[in-house]
Amino acid sequence: MTRIGTFAQQKLLMFYTLRTQDRLFTHSIQLATGQKAQQYTGIAKDVSRLLAVETAQMRAKEYLQNVEVAQRRIELTDLNLDGIESIARELRGFLEDVGDAPATNHASLRTFAINTRALLIEHMNARDGNRYLFSGNRVDQQTVTLDPAIYTPLSLFKADAVTIDSTFYAQYRADVLGTPGFPQGSFYEQIYFDKNGVAPTAPFPADPDNPTATEFIAEDPALWDYYVTRMSSPEMLANPKLDFYQGDGNAPRMRISETTSIAYGITGDEEALQQFFLVVDAIASLPVTAPPDAFLSTLINEGLSTLSKIIDVDTTTTFESITQLRNRVLGPLKLLDNAHESLTRSIDHASNVIADAEGVNITEVIARLQTEQLVLEASYRTVSQIQSLSLVNFL
């Protein structure tokens, strides 16, 4: 008697049915994810190239992020330098307006300087997130502080508004000049020697260590102007009075490729920023009672001269103006723009390579999915019919 089917044939039929079902499941996953496989074993022949491309793309994304961070910080730095330049121009205009009657306008001059100093500090303490922009590599340290434990205001007069503060000039001689053999006698003698190169032959008519402004002006008007000028000179202001700055002198750097890293931004110890801060601080630290017109006039003239060097391009100065600082800050942007474009292209190219290696053709997958569905349904019907047969039905 011949059998209508064998057990082996039935097992083979079930094997093909289950394999069709597995392919249907695989195509369903591909359609849902858009990827050929969920593990590298599914694309074994492309694994080496795919890993290399993915690694390169990851590095390119990191460099692109660095470029975008540097661009943002440069733009923020320039924005704050623009603010600093604006308030410097406002202060220069105000000094020009009050210069004809400085003592009469002393209160408003002092108030204006205090407000200007607050705005200047706000700009110099600008941050990108938690990072201070003008502090160099000391990014967690605020750039400028008026903490009395750290900073001593630039006091040109003592509190009584009449007596000249000799302590500051003595500090200048010790910290800046510091040449052995300079007379270490009276305040007047020190200034006279600094101006004329010799010690005075006639004694000062008042207390030589603490002359009043009126006595000093009456004794030697030219020496008075020289005194205030020296108090406002770059080396005198910069060296002993840089304790307001809490950063360092190193501009931050950013790596934008395997072989290239760039320095960007500036630090708060740039001399133009120093001079601006110290001029503002000197005016803001004036006593409440107005000093003599002669002192204020000399101080205002020195302030105007310094502000012009800070604002305008002056080839006679030893430091860059704020306009020049802004040009230096914006300098790397062209390089960063080119790097941004190049890295973006590299990332896009890597994405295309990865998509070719990992991705599927959705239209093709849908067609295969529909075919497998038809085959599977036919297999199920065949299995169902075979299982419903009996010997009685067959006979």
C-alpha positions as CSV (number, residue, x, y, z in Angstrom):
1,M,0.0,0.0,0.0
2,T,1.5,3.4,-0.9
3,R,1.5,6.2,1.7
4,I,0.0,9.6,0.8
5,G,2.8,11.4,2.7
6,T,5.7,10.7,5.0
7,F,6.7,12.2,8.3
8,A,9.9,13.6,6.7
9,Q,7.9,15.4,4.1
10,Q,5.7,16.9,6.8
11,K,8.7,18.1,8.8
12,L,10.2,19.6,5.6
13,L,7.0,21.5,4.9
14,M,6.9,22.8,8.5
15,F,10.6,23.9,8.1
16,Y,9.9,25.9,5.0
17,T,6.8,27.4,6.6
18,L,8.8,28.5,9.7
19,R,11.6,29.9,7.5
20,T,9.1,32.0,5.6
21,Q,7.7,33.2,8.9
22,D,11.2,34.2,10.0
23,R,11.8,36.1,6.8
24,L,8.5,37.8,7.2
25,F,9.5,38.9,10.8
26,T,12.9,40.1,9.6
27,H,11.3,42.2,6.8
28,S,8.8,43.6,9.4
29,I,11.8,44.7,11.6
30,Q,13.6,46.2,8.6
31,L,10.5,48.1,7.6
32,A,10.0,49.5,11.2
33,T,13.7,50.5,11.7
34,G,14.9,51.2,8.2
35,Q,18.0,49.1,8.9
36,K,19.2,45.8,7.4
37,A,20.0,44.2,10.7
38,Q,20.0,45.0,14.4
39,Q,23.5,43.5,14.9
40,Y,26.8,43.7,13.0
41,T,26.5,40.0,12.2
42,G,23.7,40.8,9.8
43,I,26.1,43.0,7.7
44,A,29.3,41.1,8.3
45,K,30.9,42.0,5.0
46,D,30.6,45.8,5.7
47,V,31.5,45.8,9.4
48,S,35.2,47.0,9.1
49,R,34.4,49.9,6.7
50,L,31.3,50.8,8.7
51,L,33.2,51.0,12.0
52,A,35.9,53.2,10.5
53,V,33.3,55.6,9.0
54,E,31.3,55.7,12.2
55,T,34.5,56.5,14.2
56,A,35.5,59.3,11.7
57,Q,32.0,60.7,11.9
58,M,32.0,60.8,15.7
59,R,35.3,62.7,15.7
60,A,34.0,65.1,13.1
61,K,30.9,65.8,15.2
62,E,33.1,66.5,18.2
63,Y,35.2,69.0,16.2
64,L,32.0,70.5,14.8
65,Q,30.7,71.1,18.3
66,N,34.1,72.7,19.2
67,V,33.8,75.0,16.2
68,E,30.3,76.0,17.1
69,V,31.3,76.7,20.8
70,A,34.2,78.8,19.6
71,Q,32.0,80.8,17.2
72,R,29.4,81.4,20.0
73,R,32.1,82.6,22.5
74,I,33.7,84.9,19.9
75,E,30.3,86.5,19.1
76,L,29.6,86.9,22.8
77,T,33.0,88.4,23.4
78,D,32.6,90.9,20.5
79,L,29.1,91.8,21.8
80,N,30.5,92.7,25.2
81,L,33.5,94.6,23.7
82,D,30.9,96.6,21.7
83,G,29.2,97.4,25.0
84,I,32.5,98.4,26.6
85,E,33.3,100.7,23.6
86,S,29.8,102.3,23.9
87,I,30.2,103.2,27.6
88,A,33.8,104.5,26.9
89,R,32.3,106.8,24.3
90,E,29.6,107.9,26.7
91,L,32.2,108.6,29.4
92,R,34.3,110.6,27.0
93,G,31.3,112.7,26.0
94,F,30.4,113.3,29.7
95,L,34.0,114.4,30.6
96,E,34.0,116.8,27.7
97,D,30.7,118.3,29.0
98,V,31.8,118.8,32.6
99,G,35.3,119.9,31.8
100,D,34.5,123.6,32.0
101,A,33.4,123.5,35.6
102,P,34.7,120.2,37.1
103,A,34.2,121.1,40.8
104,T,30.6,122.2,40.1
105,N,29.8,119.0,38.3
106,H,31.8,116.8,40.7
107,A,28.9,115.0,42.2
108,S,27.4,114.0,38.8
109,L,30.8,113.1,37.5
110,R,31.5,110.8,40.4
111,T,28.0,109.2,40.1
112,F,28.4,108.7,36.3
113,A,31.8,107.1,36.9
114,I,30.3,104.7,39.5
115,N,27.6,103.6,37.2
116,T,30.0,103.3,34.3
117,R,32.3,101.1,36.4
118,A,29.4,98.8,37.3
119,L,28.5,98.4,33.6
120,L,32.1,97.8,32.7
121,I,32.4,95.1,35.3
122,E,29.2,93.5,34.1
123,H,30.6,93.3,30.5
124,M,34.0,92.1,31.7
125,N,32.4,89.4,33.8
126,A,30.4,88.1,30.9
127,R,29.9,84.3,30.8
128,D,29.1,81.6,28.3
129,G,27.2,79.3,30.6
130,N,29.4,79.0,33.7
131,R,32.5,80.0,31.8
132,Y,33.9,83.5,32.2
133,L,34.8,84.8,28.7
134,F,37.6,87.3,29.7
135,S,39.4,85.2,32.4
136,G,41.7,83.3,30.1
137,N,42.0,79.7,31.2
138,R,40.7,80.5,34.7
139,V,37.3,80.0,33.3
140,D,35.6,79.4,36.7
141,Q,37.0,82.7,38.2
142,Q,35.2,86.0,37.6
143,T,37.3,88.4,35.6
144,V,36.9,91.5,37.7
145,T,36.3,92.0,41.4
146,L,35.9,95.0,43.8
147,D,36.2,92.7,46.8
148,P,38.1,94.9,49.3
149,A,40.0,91.8,50.5
150,I,41.6,91.6,47.0
151,Y,41.3,95.0,45.3
152,T,42.4,98.5,46.6
153,P,40.6,101.3,44.8
154,L,42.7,103.9,43.0
155,S,42.5,106.7,45.5
156,L,44.2,109.8,44.3
157,F,43.1,111.8,47.3
158,K,42.6,110.9,50.9
159,A,39.2,111.0,52.5
160,D,39.3,114.6,53.5
161,A,39.4,115.6,49.8
162,V,42.2,118.1,50.5
163,T,45.3,116.1,51.2
164,I,47.1,114.3,48.4
165,D,47.5,110.6,49.0
166,S,51.2,110.1,49.1
167,T,50.9,106.4,49.9
168,F,50.0,105.6,46.3
169,Y,52.9,107.4,44.8
170,A,55.3,105.7,47.2
171,Q,53.8,102.4,46.1
172,Y,54.4,103.5,42.5
173,R,58.1,104.2,43.2
174,A,58.5,100.9,45.0
175,D,56.7,98.7,42.5
176,V,57.3,100.5,39.2
177,L,60.4,102.6,39.3
178,G,62.2,100.6,42.0
179,T,65.6,102.0,41.1
180,P,68.2,102.0,43.9
181,G,69.4,105.5,44.8
182,F,66.1,107.4,44.3
183,P,65.5,109.7,47.2
184,Q,63.4,108.1,49.9
185,G,62.5,111.3,51.6
186,S,59.4,113.4,51.4
187,F,56.5,112.9,49.1
188,Y,57.2,116.2,47.4
189,E,60.9,115.4,47.0
190,Q,60.1,112.0,45.4
191,I,57.8,113.7,42.8
192,Y,60.2,116.5,42.2
193,F,63.1,114.1,41.7
194,D,61.1,112.0,39.3
195,K,60.2,115.0,37.2
196,N,63.6,116.9,37.3
197,G,66.1,114.1,38.0
198,V,67.5,116.0,41.0
199,A,66.4,116.6,44.6
200,P,64.8,119.9,45.3
201,T,67.2,122.6,46.8
202,A,64.5,124.5,48.6
203,P,62.3,122.8,51.3
204,F,58.6,122.6,50.7
205,P,56.8,125.3,52.8
206,A,54.3,122.9,54.4
207,D,54.5,119.4,55.8
208,P,56.6,117.7,53.0
209,D,55.1,114.3,53.6
210,N,51.5,115.5,53.5
211,P,51.2,118.6,51.4
212,T,47.7,120.0,50.8
213,A,46.5,120.4,47.2
214,T,46.4,124.2,47.6
215,E,50.0,124.3,48.8
216,F,51.2,121.9,46.2
217,I,49.6,123.9,43.4
218,A,51.0,127.2,44.7
219,E,54.5,125.8,45.2
220,D,54.9,124.4,41.7
221,P,51.9,124.3,39.2
222,A,53.9,122.4,36.6
223,L,54.8,119.8,39.2
224,W,51.1,119.5,40.1
225,D,50.2,118.7,36.5
226,Y,53.1,116.3,36.3
227,Y,52.0,114.6,39.5
228,V,48.5,113.9,38.2
229,T,49.9,112.9,34.8
230,R,52.2,110.4,36.4
231,M,49.4,109.1,38.5
232,S,47.5,108.4,35.2
233,S,50.4,107.0,33.2
234,P,50.1,103.5,31.8
235,E,53.0,101.9,33.7
236,M,51.9,103.4,37.0
237,L,48.3,102.3,36.6
238,A,48.9,98.9,35.2
239,N,51.6,97.5,37.4
240,P,50.6,98.1,41.0
241,K,46.9,98.3,40.3
242,L,46.1,95.1,38.4
243,D,44.7,93.4,41.4
244,F,41.1,93.9,40.1
245,Y,41.8,91.2,37.5
246,Q,41.3,87.6,38.6
247,G,42.0,85.7,35.4
248,D,45.3,84.8,33.7
249,G,47.0,86.0,30.6
250,N,46.4,82.9,28.4
251,A,43.8,83.0,25.7
252,P,41.7,79.8,25.5
253,R,42.3,77.3,22.7
254,M,40.0,75.0,20.9
255,R,40.9,71.9,18.7
256,I,38.9,72.0,15.4
257,S,40.6,69.1,13.6
258,E,43.2,66.4,14.1
259,T,46.0,68.8,13.3
260,T,44.6,72.2,14.1
261,S,43.8,74.1,17.3
262,I,43.2,77.8,17.5
263,A,43.4,80.5,20.1
264,Y,40.4,82.7,20.3
265,G,39.1,85.6,22.4
266,I,41.0,88.0,24.6
267,T,41.7,88.3,28.3
268,G,40.7,91.0,30.7
269,D,44.3,92.1,31.3
270,E,44.5,93.7,27.8
271,E,46.0,97.1,28.4
272,A,43.1,99.0,26.8
273,L,40.7,97.3,29.3
274,Q,43.1,98.0,32.2
275,Q,43.4,101.6,31.4
276,F,39.7,102.1,31.0
277,F,38.9,100.4,34.2
278,L,41.5,102.3,36.2
279,V,40.5,105.7,34.7
280,V,36.8,105.0,35.6
281,D,37.8,103.7,39.0
282,A,40.0,106.7,39.8
283,I,37.0,109.0,39.1
284,A,34.5,106.8,40.9
285,S,36.8,106.6,44.0
286,L,37.0,110.4,44.3
287,P,35.8,111.7,47.7
288,V,32.3,113.0,48.1
289,T,33.6,116.5,48.7
290,A,35.0,118.0,45.5
291,P,38.7,118.3,45.2
292,P,40.2,121.5,43.7
293,D,39.3,122.5,40.2
294,A,43.0,122.2,39.2
295,F,43.2,118.6,40.3
296,L,39.9,117.7,38.6
297,S,40.8,119.5,35.4
298,T,44.1,117.7,35.1
299,L,42.4,114.4,35.9
300,I,39.7,115.0,33.3
301,N,42.2,115.9,30.7
302,E,44.2,112.8,31.4
303,G,41.0,110.8,31.3
304,L,40.0,112.2,27.9
305,S,43.5,111.5,26.6
306,T,43.4,107.9,27.8
307,L,39.9,107.3,26.6
308,S,40.8,108.5,23.1
309,K,43.6,106.0,23.0
310,I,41.3,103.3,24.3
311,I,38.6,104.1,21.7
312,D,40.4,105.3,18.6
313,V,43.3,103.7,16.7
314,D,46.4,105.6,17.8
315,T,49.7,104.5,16.3
316,T,51.6,106.3,19.1
317,T,50.3,104.0,21.8
318,T,51.8,100.8,23.0
319,F,48.5,99.0,23.2
320,E,45.6,98.1,21.0
321,S,42.4,100.1,21.1
322,I,39.1,98.4,21.7
323,T,38.4,98.7,17.9
324,Q,41.6,96.8,17.3
325,L,40.8,94.2,20.0
326,R,37.4,93.6,18.3
327,N,39.1,93.0,15.0
328,R,41.5,90.5,16.7
329,V,38.6,88.7,18.4
330,L,36.7,88.4,15.1
331,G,39.8,87.3,13.1
332,P,39.3,83.5,13.6
333,L,35.7,83.5,12.4
334,K,36.6,83.0,8.7
335,L,38.7,80.0,9.6
336,L,35.9,78.7,11.9
337,D,33.3,79.2,9.1
338,N,35.5,77.2,6.7
339,A,36.0,74.4,9.3
340,H,32.3,74.3,10.0
341,E,31.5,73.9,6.3
342,S,34.2,71.2,5.8
343,L,33.1,69.2,8.9
344,T,29.4,69.4,7.9
345,R,30.2,67.9,4.5
346,S,32.3,65.2,6.1
347,I,29.5,64.3,8.5
348,D,26.9,64.2,5.7
349,H,29.2,62.0,3.5
350,A,29.7,59.6,6.4
351,S,25.9,59.5,7.0
352,N,25.4,58.5,3.4
353,V,28.0,55.8,3.6
354,I,26.5,54.5,6.9
355,A,23.0,54.6,5.4
356,D,24.1,52.6,2.4
357,A,25.7,50.0,4.6
358,E,23.0,49.8,7.2
359,G,19.9,51.0,5.6
360,V,17.3,49.2,3.4
361,N,15.3,50.1,0.3
362,I,11.9,50.6,1.8
363,T,10.0,49.9,-1.4
364,E,11.9,46.6,-1.9
365,V,11.3,45.5,1.6
366,I,7.5,46.2,1.3
367,A,7.4,44.1,-1.9
368,R,9.3,41.2,-0.2
369,L,7.1,41.5,2.8
370,Q,3.9,41.2,0.8
371,T,5.4,38.2,-1.1
372,E,6.3,36.4,2.1
373,Q,2.9,37.1,3.5
374,L,1.3,35.3,0.5
375,V,3.7,32.4,0.7
376,L,3.1,32.0,4.4
377,E,-0.7,32.1,4.0
378,A,-0.5,29.4,1.3
379,S,1.7,27.3,3.5
380,Y,-0.7,27.6,6.4
381,R,-3.6,26.6,4.2
382,T,-1.6,23.5,3.0
383,V,-0.7,22.5,6.5
384,S,-4.2,22.9,7.6
385,Q,-5.6,20.8,4.8
386,I,-3.1,18.0,5.4
387,Q,-3.8,17.9,9.1
388,S,-7.5,17.7,8.5
389,L,-7.2,14.5,6.4
390,S,-8.0,11.1,7.9
391,L,-7.8,7.6,6.6
392,V,-11.6,7.4,6.4
393,N,-11.8,10.6,4.4
394,F,-9.0,9.4,2.2
395,L,-10.7,6.0,1.5
